Amino acid sequence: MIIQIVGGVLLGILIIIFSVDLIFIGKDWLSRIYIGRFSDKQHWNRSITGVGLDWLSNTPKIKVTDNTRLVAIDMIKGNYSSSAIQHWQEASLLLGLSEYIKVQDDGKANGRIESYLSKKFDREGQWLHKPVHVDGAILAYAIMNLGDSYTHTYKKALDTMWELIQQHIGSDGTVAYRKTMQNYRYVDTIGFICPFLVAYGIKYNKSECVDLAVKQIRAYEEYGMLHELFIPCHAYRLDSKTPLGLYGWGRGMGWFAIGLIDAWKELPEHHTYKSVLSETIKRFAKAIIPLQQPDGNWNWTATREESRPDSSATATLGWFLLHASKIEGISEECQHSFDKAISYLMKVTRRNGVIDFSQGDTKDIGVYSMLFDLLPFTQGFGIRMINYDQVADKT
């Protein structure tokens, strides 16, 4: 009798576990019916922005494993998502919505943003849960993008982020990805910290912040780029300057792109570093445009046309090219490439407004996800691109 009861309980648990797998698989299949039916940019903008507003209030958790079976066990063990990953997902949504509210006077959007901020910060403008990794700097940058009033309100949180970044500065004077990884410099860190450092440094007249951002970028140019093609590897060792991981990893190219272009964007027109970064932008634009596929996407391994398209790489590189098109000498080719990127993203947007087929979270240097699904990070940059482009069209 006891054996039968135990057997029944185990069978029930197994049924629940496999049912969770079937729910996830079935949900993805159903959501992709009639994918890519958007042909009007205004309609597409409304759809993806509506999703972004909903996700800011309840951001989907991003898996840290590639498991598509026994998902329930990963959830129970706490291996399903990570708060560090969530920082840059939420930051991207906030960056996108900050562009949207510049175009639209939308009380609902402003309310969602205020509600989100109230869950992250106390009444003194300090983090409720202080970040422990530099990933949080991109979220601090997103807050600054909301405008001067937000920058003033959350000044304490911004100061805390600057202090945290200083704690990660290594022996070479650049910033480590983690305190426990002082001998490595990751391309991700360019995107995480450089825009914030420049915006914060210019706002509060801290030249050391701007110097650090430019030093981080130029060090990566020297040690982390394939010099002939000028595309980044995933990371490099500090002691031996050995490149690590894949050259041409799509999202890695995206991290370098947004760190570079947003840092450049935040600099005043006649700042000493403006022309320095302009030259890097020209070189990088000329490197990535030939790697764009005929459909307008970049693949997760951008140097291999046989690899799968990655929407996160396409959205971030598209954002880069939209701004690079302002630079004399590369304007026309950058604008054309950006238009192709937008066209591709419209083709991979689900009927409910979710941009699909972004590569999942990276596991380690050289260990890349083979899952391609929704990613709030991509959604945010899609919103950011199309709304900024609307403003540019009007000016």
C-alpha positions as CSV (number, residue, x, y, z in Angstrom):
1,M,0.0,0.0,0.0
2,I,2.8,2.4,0.9
3,I,4.7,1.6,-2.3
4,Q,1.6,2.3,-4.3
5,I,1.1,5.7,-2.6
6,V,4.8,6.7,-3.1
7,G,4.6,5.5,-6.7
8,G,1.4,7.6,-7.2
9,V,3.1,10.7,-5.7
10,L,6.2,10.3,-7.9
11,L,4.0,9.8,-11.0
12,G,2.1,13.0,-10.1
13,I,5.3,14.9,-9.7
14,L,6.6,13.7,-13.0
15,I,3.4,14.6,-14.8
16,I,3.6,18.2,-13.3
17,I,7.3,18.5,-14.4
18,F,6.6,17.4,-18.0
19,S,3.5,19.5,-18.1
20,V,5.5,22.6,-17.4
21,D,7.8,21.7,-20.4
22,L,4.8,21.2,-22.7
23,I,3.3,24.5,-21.6
24,F,6.5,26.4,-22.5
25,I,6.9,24.6,-25.8
26,G,3.3,25.0,-26.8
27,K,3.3,28.7,-25.8
28,D,6.3,29.4,-28.1
29,W,4.7,27.5,-31.0
30,L,1.4,29.3,-30.7
31,S,3.0,32.7,-30.3
32,R,4.9,32.3,-33.6
33,I,1.8,31.8,-35.7
34,Y,1.5,34.8,-38.2
35,I,4.9,36.1,-37.1
36,G,6.3,39.0,-39.2
37,R,3.1,40.4,-40.5
38,F,4.1,44.1,-39.8
39,S,4.6,46.3,-42.8
40,D,3.9,49.7,-41.3
41,K,6.5,51.3,-39.0
42,Q,3.9,53.2,-37.0
43,H,1.9,50.1,-36.3
44,W,5.0,48.2,-35.4
45,N,6.1,50.9,-33.1
46,R,2.8,50.9,-31.2
47,S,2.9,47.1,-30.9
48,I,6.5,46.8,-29.6
49,T,6.1,49.8,-27.3
50,G,2.9,48.4,-25.8
51,V,4.8,45.2,-24.9
52,G,7.7,47.3,-23.5
53,L,5.3,49.1,-21.2
54,D,3.9,45.9,-19.9
55,W,7.3,44.3,-19.4
56,L,8.6,47.3,-17.5
57,S,6.0,46.5,-14.8
58,N,6.6,42.7,-15.0
59,T,9.8,42.0,-16.8
60,P,10.1,38.4,-18.1
61,K,12.7,36.3,-16.3
62,I,15.5,35.3,-18.6
63,K,16.8,31.8,-18.3
64,V,20.5,31.2,-17.3
65,T,20.4,27.7,-18.7
66,D,19.6,26.3,-22.1
67,N,17.5,23.5,-20.8
68,T,14.2,23.1,-22.6
69,R,13.3,19.9,-20.6
70,L,12.7,19.6,-16.9
71,V,12.3,23.4,-16.7
72,A,10.4,23.1,-13.4
73,I,13.5,21.6,-11.7
74,D,15.6,24.5,-12.8
75,M,13.0,26.9,-11.4
76,I,12.9,25.1,-8.1
77,K,16.7,25.1,-7.8
78,G,16.9,28.8,-8.6
79,N,18.8,28.2,-11.9
80,Y,16.1,29.8,-14.1
81,S,17.0,33.5,-13.8
82,S,19.6,36.0,-12.4
83,S,19.2,39.5,-11.0
84,A,22.4,40.6,-12.8
85,I,20.9,39.6,-16.1
86,Q,17.7,41.4,-15.2
87,H,19.5,44.7,-14.7
88,W,20.3,45.1,-18.4
89,Q,17.0,43.8,-19.5
90,E,15.1,46.4,-17.5
91,A,17.7,49.1,-18.4
92,S,17.0,48.5,-22.1
93,L,13.3,48.8,-21.7
94,L,13.8,52.0,-19.8
95,L,16.1,53.4,-22.5
96,G,13.5,52.6,-25.1
97,L,10.6,54.1,-23.2
98,S,12.7,57.2,-22.5
99,E,12.8,57.8,-26.3
100,Y,9.1,57.0,-26.6
101,I,8.0,59.6,-24.1
102,K,10.0,62.2,-26.0
103,V,7.7,61.6,-28.9
104,Q,4.4,60.8,-27.2
105,D,2.7,62.6,-24.3
106,D,1.6,59.4,-22.8
107,G,0.4,59.6,-19.2
108,K,0.2,55.8,-18.9
109,A,3.8,55.4,-19.9
110,N,4.9,58.0,-17.4
111,G,2.9,56.3,-14.7
112,R,4.5,52.9,-15.5
113,I,8.0,54.5,-15.3
114,E,7.2,56.1,-12.0
115,S,5.9,52.8,-10.7
116,Y,9.0,51.0,-11.8
117,L,11.3,53.5,-10.2
118,S,9.4,53.4,-6.9
119,K,10.2,49.6,-6.7
120,K,13.9,50.2,-7.3
121,F,14.7,53.2,-5.2
122,D,13.8,54.7,-1.8
123,R,12.5,58.2,-1.2
124,E,16.0,59.5,-0.8
125,G,16.9,58.4,-4.3
126,Q,19.1,55.5,-3.2
127,W,18.9,51.9,-4.4
128,L,16.6,49.7,-2.4
129,H,19.0,46.9,-3.2
130,K,22.4,48.2,-4.2
131,P,24.0,46.5,-7.2
132,V,27.1,44.5,-6.6
133,H,28.2,44.2,-10.2
134,V,28.9,46.9,-12.8
135,D,26.1,45.6,-14.9
136,G,23.9,48.0,-12.9
137,A,25.6,51.0,-14.6
138,I,23.5,50.6,-17.7
139,L,20.4,50.9,-15.6
140,A,21.8,54.1,-13.9
141,Y,22.4,55.4,-17.4
142,A,18.9,54.7,-18.4
143,I,17.6,56.8,-15.5
144,M,19.8,59.7,-16.6
145,N,18.2,59.4,-20.1
146,L,14.8,60.1,-18.5
147,G,15.9,63.7,-18.0
148,D,17.5,66.2,-15.6
149,S,14.7,65.9,-13.0
150,Y,15.3,62.2,-12.7
151,T,19.0,62.6,-12.6
152,H,18.6,65.0,-9.7
153,T,16.1,62.8,-7.8
154,Y,18.3,59.7,-8.1
155,K,21.7,61.4,-7.6
156,K,22.5,59.2,-4.6
157,A,22.0,56.1,-6.6
158,L,24.2,57.4,-9.4
159,D,26.9,58.3,-6.9
160,T,26.7,54.8,-5.5
161,M,27.2,53.4,-9.0
162,W,30.3,55.5,-9.6
163,E,31.7,54.3,-6.3
164,L,31.0,50.7,-7.3
165,I,32.8,51.1,-10.7
166,Q,35.8,52.6,-8.9
167,Q,36.0,49.4,-6.7
168,H,36.3,47.4,-9.9
169,I,39.2,49.3,-11.4
170,G,42.2,47.0,-11.8
171,S,46.0,47.4,-12.0
172,D,45.9,48.6,-15.6
173,G,43.4,51.4,-14.8
174,T,40.5,49.8,-16.5
175,V,37.3,48.2,-15.1
176,A,36.9,44.5,-14.5
177,Y,33.7,42.7,-15.2
178,R,33.7,41.1,-11.7
179,K,35.9,41.6,-8.7
180,T,36.6,37.9,-8.8
181,M,37.8,38.2,-12.5
182,Q,40.5,40.9,-12.2
183,N,42.6,39.3,-14.9
184,Y,39.9,39.5,-17.6
185,R,38.4,42.4,-19.5
186,Y,35.0,41.6,-21.2
187,V,33.5,43.4,-24.1
188,D,30.2,43.4,-22.2
189,T,31.7,45.9,-19.8
190,I,32.1,48.5,-22.6
191,G,28.3,48.6,-22.9
192,F,27.6,48.4,-19.2
193,I,29.7,51.3,-18.0
194,C,31.0,53.6,-20.7
195,P,27.7,55.6,-21.5
196,F,27.0,56.0,-17.8
197,L,30.6,57.2,-17.1
198,V,30.5,59.8,-19.8
199,A,26.9,61.1,-19.0
200,Y,27.7,61.2,-15.2
201,G,31.1,62.8,-15.8
202,I,29.8,65.5,-18.1
203,K,26.8,66.2,-15.8
204,Y,28.8,66.6,-12.6
205,N,32.1,67.9,-14.1
206,K,34.1,64.8,-13.2
207,S,36.6,64.5,-16.0
208,E,38.1,61.3,-14.4
209,C,34.8,59.5,-15.3
210,V,35.0,60.5,-19.0
211,D,38.7,59.6,-19.0
212,L,38.0,56.2,-17.6
213,A,35.3,55.5,-20.2
214,V,37.6,56.4,-23.1
215,K,40.5,54.5,-21.6
216,Q,38.2,51.4,-21.4
217,I,37.2,51.7,-25.0
218,R,40.8,52.4,-26.3
219,A,42.2,49.5,-24.3
220,Y,39.7,47.2,-25.9
221,E,40.6,48.6,-29.3
222,E,44.3,47.7,-28.6
223,Y,43.9,44.3,-27.0
224,G,40.4,43.0,-27.7
225,M,39.9,43.6,-31.4
226,L,40.9,41.6,-34.5
227,H,42.9,44.5,-35.9
228,E,42.5,43.6,-39.6
229,L,38.7,43.3,-39.4
230,F,38.2,45.4,-36.3
231,I,35.7,43.2,-34.6
232,P,35.9,42.3,-30.9
233,C,36.5,39.1,-29.2
234,H,34.5,38.1,-26.1
235,A,37.3,39.0,-23.6
236,Y,41.1,39.2,-23.2
237,R,43.5,38.4,-20.4
238,L,45.1,41.3,-18.7
239,D,48.5,39.7,-18.0
240,S,49.2,38.1,-21.4
241,K,46.8,40.2,-23.5
242,T,45.5,36.8,-24.9
243,P,42.2,37.1,-26.8
244,L,39.5,34.8,-25.4
245,G,36.2,33.5,-26.8
246,L,34.8,34.2,-30.2
247,Y,35.7,37.0,-32.5
248,G,32.5,38.2,-34.1
249,W,30.1,37.1,-31.4
250,G,27.0,39.1,-32.4
251,R,25.9,40.4,-29.1
252,G,29.5,41.1,-28.1
253,M,29.7,43.3,-31.2
254,G,26.5,44.9,-29.9
255,W,27.9,45.6,-26.5
256,F,30.9,47.3,-28.0
257,A,28.6,49.2,-30.4
258,I,26.3,50.7,-27.8
259,G,29.1,51.4,-25.3
260,L,30.9,53.3,-28.0
261,I,28.0,55.1,-29.7
262,D,26.3,56.2,-26.4
263,A,29.5,57.4,-24.9
264,W,30.1,59.5,-28.1
265,K,26.5,60.7,-28.1
266,E,26.9,62.0,-24.5
267,L,30.0,64.1,-25.3
268,P,29.5,67.8,-26.1
269,E,30.3,68.6,-29.8
270,H,33.6,70.2,-29.2
271,H,34.9,67.9,-26.4
272,T,38.4,66.6,-26.9
273,Y,37.3,63.0,-27.1
274,K,34.5,63.6,-29.6
275,S,36.7,63.3,-32.7
276,V,38.7,60.5,-31.1
277,L,35.6,58.3,-30.7
278,S,34.3,59.5,-34.1
279,E,37.3,57.8,-35.8
280,T,36.6,54.6,-33.9
281,I,32.9,54.7,-34.9
282,K,33.9,55.1,-38.6
283,R,36.2,52.2,-38.4
284,F,33.7,49.9,-36.6
285,A,30.8,50.9,-38.9
286,K,32.9,49.9,-41.9
287,A,33.7,46.6,-40.2
288,I,30.2,45.6,-39.3
289,I,28.2,46.7,-42.4
290,P,29.8,44.0,-44.7
291,L,28.8,41.4,-42.1
292,Q,25.1,42.3,-42.3
293,Q,23.1,39.5,-44.0
294,P,20.9,40.2,-47.1
295,D,17.7,40.1,-44.9
296,G,19.1,42.9,-42.7
297,N,20.2,40.8,-39.7
298,W,23.5,40.0,-38.1
299,N,24.0,36.4,-37.1
300,W,25.0,35.3,-33.6
301,T,28.4,34.4,-35.2
302,A,28.5,37.5,-37.4
303,T,31.3,36.2,-39.5
304,R,29.5,33.0,-40.5
305,E,26.5,33.3,-42.8
306,E,25.5,29.7,-41.9
307,S,24.8,30.6,-38.2
308,R,21.4,31.7,-36.9
309,P,20.2,35.3,-37.0
310,D,20.3,37.1,-33.7
311,S,17.8,39.9,-33.1
312,S,19.7,41.3,-30.1
313,A,22.8,41.8,-32.2
314,T,20.6,43.3,-35.0
315,A,18.9,45.8,-32.6
316,T,22.0,47.0,-30.9
317,L,24.0,47.3,-34.1
318,G,21.1,49.1,-35.7
319,W,21.0,51.6,-32.9
320,F,24.7,52.2,-33.4
321,L,24.3,52.7,-37.2
322,L,21.4,55.1,-36.7
323,H,23.7,57.5,-34.8
324,A,26.8,56.7,-36.9
325,S,24.8,58.0,-39.9
326,K,25.3,61.5,-38.5
327,I,29.1,61.3,-39.1
328,E,30.3,62.7,-42.4
329,G,31.8,60.2,-44.7
330,I,29.8,57.1,-43.6
331,S,26.3,58.7,-43.4
332,E,24.6,57.1,-46.4
333,E,25.9,53.5,-45.9
334,C,25.0,53.6,-42.2
335,Q,21.5,54.9,-42.9
336,H,20.9,52.2,-45.5
337,S,22.2,49.5,-43.1
338,F,20.0,50.8,-40.3
339,D,16.9,50.7,-42.6
340,K,17.6,47.1,-43.4
341,A,18.0,46.2,-39.7
342,I,14.5,47.8,-38.9
343,S,13.0,45.8,-41.8
344,Y,14.4,42.6,-40.4
345,L,13.2,43.2,-36.9
346,M,9.7,43.8,-38.2
347,K,9.8,40.4,-40.0
348,V,10.6,38.6,-36.7
349,T,8.1,40.3,-34.5
350,R,5.3,38.2,-33.2
351,R,1.7,39.3,-33.8
352,N,1.5,40.4,-30.2
353,G,4.4,42.8,-30.6
354,V,7.2,40.7,-29.1
355,I,10.5,40.7,-31.1
356,D,11.6,37.1,-31.4
357,F,14.8,35.1,-32.0
358,S,17.3,36.7,-29.7
359,Q,20.1,34.6,-28.4
360,G,19.8,33.5,-24.8
361,D,22.2,34.3,-22.0
362,T,25.9,33.5,-22.4
363,K,27.2,30.9,-20.0
364,D,30.9,31.7,-20.0
365,I,33.7,32.9,-22.3
366,G,33.2,30.9,-25.5
367,V,30.1,29.1,-24.2
368,Y,27.1,30.6,-26.0
369,S,23.4,29.9,-25.8
370,M,21.7,28.0,-28.6
371,L,18.2,29.2,-27.5
372,F,16.7,32.0,-29.6
373,D,13.6,33.5,-28.1
374,L,12.2,36.8,-26.7
375,L,14.6,39.1,-24.8
376,P,13.5,42.4,-23.1
377,F,17.0,43.8,-24.0
378,T,16.1,43.4,-27.7
379,Q,12.6,44.8,-27.2
380,G,14.0,47.9,-25.5
381,F,16.5,48.6,-28.3
382,G,13.8,48.1,-30.9
383,I,11.7,50.7,-29.1
384,R,14.7,53.0,-28.7
385,M,15.6,52.8,-32.4
386,I,12.2,53.4,-33.9
387,N,11.2,56.3,-31.6
388,Y,14.5,58.0,-32.0
389,D,14.3,57.6,-35.8
390,Q,10.8,59.3,-35.7
391,V,12.3,62.3,-33.9
392,A,15.2,62.4,-36.4
393,D,12.7,62.4,-39.3
394,K,10.9,65.4,-37.9
395,T,14.0,67.5,-37.5
